[in-house]
Amino acid sequence: MIRRPTGPFAFILATLVIDAIGIGIVFPIMPELMDRVGASGAGQGAFWGGILLASYAGAQFVFAPVVGSLSDAYGRRPVLLVALAFLALDYVIMALADDFWLLLLGRTLAGLAGATYITATAYVSDITPPEGRAARFGLIGAAFGIGFVLGPALGGVAATWHVSAPFWLAAGLAAVNLAFGVFILPESLPRARRRPFGARELNPFGTIFRAFRIPGLAIPLTCLALFEFANMVYVTLWSFWGREVFGWSTLVIGLSLSAYGLLAVLTQVFVMPRAIARLGERRLMLAGLLLSVVAFTGFSLGTALWAVVIFLPLSALTDLVPPTLTAMAANSVDEDRQGMVQGVIAALASLAAVLAPLVFTPVFGVFVDGGAPLYWPGAPFALSALIVAALLPLAWRQGRGR
């Protein structure tokens, strides 16, 4: 039983809500943003939008393990505050950008600032006993869900004034949150529990390889990486898929993403604690993966709004998988390695986010192009279903016999 979120934990949740608003506020305007910089059309817009997503993820992949290890060495508070400052600067750059390369610079800078989530999760590990981490990581997912409820809706509304308005709004929220953090956030990692930062920490691949050699980490890390890769199809293509299949406007895209965020919040707050108590972490993770296969398959075949109504709640239930696997990974290491583990998890998710747009957007383009032998906008979702289905035998081994 974990206590209600008070003090530092409540601030961390508020930080993640604001961060998710800043991320989600961009998704509804991505097609319009690509039109603004000259990448028109569903296929071309999705491709260059995918490049932006990949640049963010690529920078996060390079810096995430470094940032996690820095927080293990110097404390969570300074690393978190610097990351928040970078985020505020990034949104200003995005608001001022009028060509693709400036947008690319802004997204790369935002990836460097991905320390917000990494360090916040390590902070929660610091202040939570091992038996309570899965539920608290679920609340972190709920915080992101709340942000995704508000972010796309705010982005859709703000974009009716100007395509840059969502970025100014996100910059203001990040700056206000930084100011609060300076005065409110205490340090969670005592000096006695810190570990030295060495030159080898600068190599993200080396940090990842070392993490995979730690007993008990290889399976949850592999499952997380592949699941995040498959799940990136939503982030990469939802707005383009919605506009292509249903002719959705920016506002409708934003509202659909907000609906998903609301369902994710309900899942993390109400379903997660009860499901863990009833099923345990392993069976809950397996159930979430099976639901993911069903949801991906449904979106791959659905061409009517009723399919969205049916399968969107199922896709929200699959958000039970990452916090469960994250808790399994966190509980496999000592306290002085929590930042490293969270950094590696973020790096693997970032690597998946680099590769996913480069895979899913060409698939989407092939199947929506006028000369395609088969018109199938949902083809990328079918690919995700196959990936998760192939992952199930490995996931079955996680925690078996315990």
C-alpha positions in Angstrom: 0.0 0.0 0.0 1.6 3.3 -1.0 0.8 6.6 0.5 -1.1 9.3 -1.4 1.2 11.6 -3.4 2.4 14.4 -1.2 5.5 16.7 -1.1 8.3 15.8 -3.5 6.4 13.0 -5.2 3.4 15.3 -5.9 5.8 17.8 -7.5 7.4 15.1 -9.6 3.9 14.1 -10.8 3.1 17.7 -11.6 6.4 18.0 -13.5 5.6 15.0 -15.6 2.1 16.3 -16.3 3.5 19.5 -17.7 6.2 17.7 -19.7 3.5 15.5 -21.2 1.4 18.5 -22.1 4.4 20.0 -23.9 4.9 16.8 -25.8 1.3 16.1 -26.6 0.5 19.6 -27.6 2.6 19.1 -30.7 1.0 15.9 -32.1 -2.3 17.4 -33.4 -0.4 20.0 -35.4 2.2 17.8 -37.0 0.5 17.5 -40.4 -0.1 21.3 -40.5 3.5 21.9 -39.3 4.8 19.8 -42.1 2.6 21.8 -44.6 4.1 25.0 -43.1 7.7 23.9 -43.9 6.8 22.5 -47.4 6.4 18.8 -46.7 2.8 18.4 -48.0 0.9 15.2 -48.7 0.2 12.3 -46.4 3.2 10.2 -47.3 5.8 13.1 -47.5 4.5 14.8 -44.4 4.5 11.5 -42.4 8.1 10.9 -43.5 9.5 14.3 -42.5 7.5 14.3 -39.4 9.0 10.9 -38.6 12.5 12.5 -39.1 11.7 15.0 -36.5 10.6 12.3 -34.1 13.7 10.3 -34.9 16.0 13.3 -34.2 14.4 13.8 -30.8 14.8 10.1 -30.0 18.4 9.9 -31.4 19.6 12.7 -29.1 17.8 11.1 -26.1 19.4 7.8 -26.9 22.9 9.4 -26.9 22.4 11.4 -23.7 19.9 9.3 -21.6 22.4 6.9 -20.0 24.8 9.8 -19.5 22.1 11.8 -17.8 21.0 8.9 -15.6 24.5 8.3 -14.5 25.1 12.0 -13.8 22.1 12.0 -11.5 23.6 8.9 -9.7 26.8 10.9 -9.2 25.7 14.5 -8.5 22.1 14.1 -7.4 18.7 14.2 -9.0 17.8 17.8 -8.3 20.4 19.7 -10.4 20.1 17.4 -13.4 16.3 17.7 -13.3 16.3 21.5 -13.2 18.8 21.8 -16.0 16.6 19.5 -18.1 13.6 21.7 -17.5 15.5 24.7 -18.6 16.5 23.0 -21.9 12.9 22.1 -22.5 11.7 25.7 -22.1 14.4 26.8 -24.6 13.5 24.1 -27.0 9.8 25.2 -27.3 10.9 28.8 -27.9 13.0 27.6 -30.8 10.1 25.5 -32.2 7.8 28.5 -32.0 10.2 30.7 -34.0 11.1 28.1 -36.6 9.9 28.7 -40.1 12.0 26.0 -41.9 12.5 22.3 -41.3 16.1 22.6 -40.2 15.3 24.9 -37.3 12.6 22.5 -36.3 15.1 19.7 -36.4 17.5 21.7 -34.1 14.7 22.2 -31.7 13.7 18.6 -31.5 17.3 17.5 -31.1 17.7 19.9 -28.2 14.5 18.5 -26.7 15.9 15.0 -26.9 19.0 16.1 -25.0 16.6 17.4 -22.3 15.0 14.0 -22.0 16.5 13.9 -18.5 13.2 15.1 -17.2 11.6 11.7 -17.3 14.7 9.7 -16.6 15.7 11.7 -13.5 12.1 12.0 -12.3 11.7 8.2 -12.4 15.0 7.7 -10.6 13.8 10.2 -8.0 10.6 8.1 -7.4 12.8 5.0 -7.0 14.8 6.8 -4.4 11.8 7.6 -2.2 9.7 4.4 -2.8 10.3 0.9 -1.3 10.7 -1.9 -3.9 7.3 -3.4 -3.2 5.6 -0.1 -4.0 7.5 0.8 -7.2 5.2 -0.8 -9.7 2.1 1.1 -8.4 4.1 4.4 -8.3 5.4 3.9 -11.8 1.8 3.4 -12.7 1.0 6.8 -11.2 3.9 8.2 -13.3 2.0 6.7 -16.3 -1.2 8.3 -15.1 0.6 11.7 -14.9 1.6 11.3 -18.5 -1.9 10.3 -19.3 -3.3 13.5 -17.7 -0.7 15.5 -19.7 -1.9 13.8 -22.9 -5.5 14.5 -22.1 -4.7 18.2 -21.8 -1.8 18.6 -24.3 -3.5 17.5 -27.5 -6.7 19.4 -26.6 -4.7 22.5 -25.9 -2.7 22.1 -29.0 -5.7 21.6 -31.2 -7.4 24.7 -29.7 -4.3 26.9 -29.7 -3.5 26.0 -33.3 -6.8 27.6 -34.4 -5.1 30.9 -33.5 -1.7 30.2 -35.0 0.4 27.0 -35.7 3.2 28.3 -33.4 0.8 29.1 -30.5 1.1 25.6 -28.9 4.9 26.0 -28.7 4.6 29.3 -26.9 2.1 27.7 -24.5 4.4 24.8 -23.8 7.4 27.1 -23.3 5.5 29.1 -20.7 4.4 25.9 -18.8 8.0 24.6 -18.8 9.4 27.9 -17.5 6.8 28.1 -14.7 7.5 24.6 -13.7 11.3 25.3 -13.6 10.7 28.2 -11.3 8.6 26.1 -8.9 11.3 23.4 -8.9 14.0 25.8 -7.9 12.2 26.6 -4.7 10.3 23.4 -3.9 12.3 20.3 -5.0 14.6 18.8 -2.4 17.4 16.3 -3.2 16.4 12.7 -2.9 19.8 10.9 -3.3 22.2 11.4 -0.2 25.9 11.8 -0.9 26.6 8.5 0.8 24.5 6.6 -1.8 26.1 8.3 -4.9 28.5 6.6 -7.2 31.4 8.2 -9.2 30.9 9.3 -12.7 33.6 8.0 -15.1 34.5 8.4 -18.7 33.0 5.1 -19.6 29.5 6.6 -18.7 29.8 8.8 -21.8 29.3 5.8 -24.1 25.6 5.0 -24.3 26.3 1.6 -25.9 28.7 0.6 -23.2 26.2 1.6 -20.4 23.5 -0.4 -22.2 25.7 -3.5 -22.6 26.7 -3.3 -18.9 23.1 -3.2 -17.9 22.2 -6.3 -20.0 25.0 -8.2 -18.1 23.4 -7.5 -14.7 21.5 -10.6 -13.7 17.7 -10.3 -14.1 17.8 -7.3 -16.3 18.2 -8.7 -19.9 14.6 -10.0 -20.3 12.7 -6.9 -19.0 15.0 -4.5 -20.9 14.5 -6.5 -24.2 10.7 -6.7 -23.7 10.6 -2.9 -23.0 12.6 -2.0 -26.0 10.6 -4.1 -28.5 7.3 -3.1 -27.0 8.2 0.6 -27.1 9.2 0.1 -30.8 5.9 -1.4 -31.7 3.9 1.2 -29.6 5.7 4.1 -31.4 3.3 3.5 -34.4 0.7 5.5 -32.5 3.0 8.5 -31.8 4.4 8.4 -35.3 1.3 8.0 -37.4 -1.9 8.6 -35.5 -2.4 12.2 -36.8 -1.5 11.2 -40.4 -3.6 8.0 -40.2 -6.6 9.8 -38.8 -6.4 12.5 -41.5 -6.0 9.9 -44.2 -8.6 7.4 -43.1 -11.3 9.7 -41.6 -10.4 13.2 -42.9 -9.9 14.4 -39.3 -9.1 18.0 -38.6 -6.4 19.2 -36.2 -9.0 19.7 -33.5 -10.5 16.2 -33.9 -7.0 14.7 -33.9 -6.3 16.5 -30.6 -9.6 15.4 -29.1 -8.9 11.8 -30.0 -5.5 11.9 -28.4 -7.0 13.5 -25.3 -9.6 10.6 -25.2 -6.7 8.2 -25.2 -4.9 10.1 -22.5 -8.1 10.1 -20.3 -8.4 6.3 -20.8 -4.7 5.9 -19.9 -5.2 7.9 -16.6 -8.2 5.7 -15.7 -6.1 2.6 -16.4 -3.1 3.6 -14.3 -5.1 5.0 -11.4 -7.9 2.5 -11.1 -7.0 -0.6 -13.0 -3.2 -0.8 -12.2 -3.3 -1.2 -8.4 -6.2 -3.8 -8.5 -4.6 -5.7 -11.4 -1.3 -6.0 -9.7 -3.0 -7.2 -6.5 -5.1 -9.8 -8.4 -2.7 -11.0 -11.1 0.8 -10.1 -10.0 3.4 -8.3 -12.1 4.2 -11.2 -14.5 0.6 -12.1 -15.5 -0.4 -8.5 -15.8 2.5 -7.9 -18.2 1.5 -10.9 -20.3 -2.2 -9.8 -20.4 -1.1 -6.3 -21.5 0.9 -7.7 -24.3 -2.0 -9.9 -25.5 -4.3 -6.9 -25.5 -1.7 -4.9 -27.4 -1.8 -7.5 -30.2 -5.6 -7.3 -30.4 -5.6 -3.5 -30.4 -2.9 -3.2 -33.2 -4.8 -5.8 -35.3 -8.0 -3.8 -34.8 -6.5 -0.5 -36.0 -4.8 -2.2 -38.9 -8.2 -3.4 -40.3 -10.5 -0.7 -39.0 -11.8 1.9 -41.5 -14.9 3.0 -39.5 -15.2 5.2 -36.4 -16.7 2.2 -34.4 -13.2 0.6 -34.7 -11.6 3.6 -32.9 -14.3 3.5 -30.2 -13.7 -0.2 -29.6 -9.9 -0.5 -29.8 -8.8 2.8 -28.3 -9.8 1.6 -24.7 -7.9 -1.6 -25.4 -4.8 0.3 -26.5 -5.0 2.3 -23.2 -5.0 -0.9 -21.2 -1.7 -1.9 -22.8 -0.1 1.0 -20.9 0.0 -1.5 -18.0 3.0 -3.1 -19.6 5.8 -0.5 -19.4 5.4 0.4 -15.7 5.3 -3.3 -14.8 8.5 -4.1 -16.8 10.1 -0.9 -15.4 9.4 -2.1 -11.8 10.8 -5.5 -12.6 14.0 -3.9 -13.9 14.3 -1.4 -11.0 13.9 -4.2 -8.4 16.8 -6.1 -10.0 19.5 -3.6 -9.0 20.8 -1.7 -6.0 19.8 1.8 -5.1 23.0 3.4 -6.4 22.2 2.1 -9.9 18.6 3.3 -10.2 19.6 6.3 -12.3 21.7 4.1 -14.6 18.8 1.7 -15.1 16.2 4.4 -15.8 18.7 6.0 -18.2 19.2 2.7 -20.0 15.4 2.2 -20.2 15.0 5.7 -21.6 17.9 5.1 -24.0 16.3 1.9 -25.3 13.0 3.6 -25.7 14.8 6.4 -27.6 16.5 3.9 -29.8 13.1 2.4 -30.6 11.8 5.9 -31.3 14.7 6.5 -33.7 14.1 3.4 -35.7 10.3 3.2 -35.6 9.6 6.4 -37.7 12.2 5.2 -40.2 10.3 1.9 -40.5 6.6 2.8 -40.0 6.5 6.0 -42.1 7.9 4.3 -45.3 5.4 1.5 -44.8 2.6 4.0 -44.4 3.8 5.9 -47.5 3.9 2.7 -49.6 0.3 1.7 -48.8 -1.3 5.2 -49.2 0.6 6.2 -52.4 -1.6 6.5 -55.4 0.2 3.8 -57.3 0.2 1.3 -54.4 -1.1 -2.2 -55.4 -3.0 -2.3 -52.2 -4.4 0.7 -50.4 -4.0 -0.1 -46.7 -3.3 2.8 -44.3 -3.4 0.4 -41.3 -0.5 -1.7 -42.5 2.0 -0.2 -39.9 -0.4 -1.3 -37.1 -0.3 -4.8 -38.5 3.5 -4.8 -38.4 3.3 -3.7 -34.7 0.9 -6.6 -34.0 3.4 -9.1 -35.5 6.3 -7.6 -33.4 4.5 -7.9 -30.1 3.2 -11.4 -31.0 6.8 -12.5 -31.6 7.8 -11.0 -28.3 5.4 -13.1 -26.2 7.5 -16.3 -25.9 10.4 -14.2 -24.4 8.0 -12.3 -22.1 6.7 -15.6 -20.8 10.1 -16.4 -19.4 10.2 -13.2 -17.3 9.8 -14.1 -13.6 8.7 -17.6 -14.4 8.9 -19.9 -11.3 8.8 -17.1 -8.8 
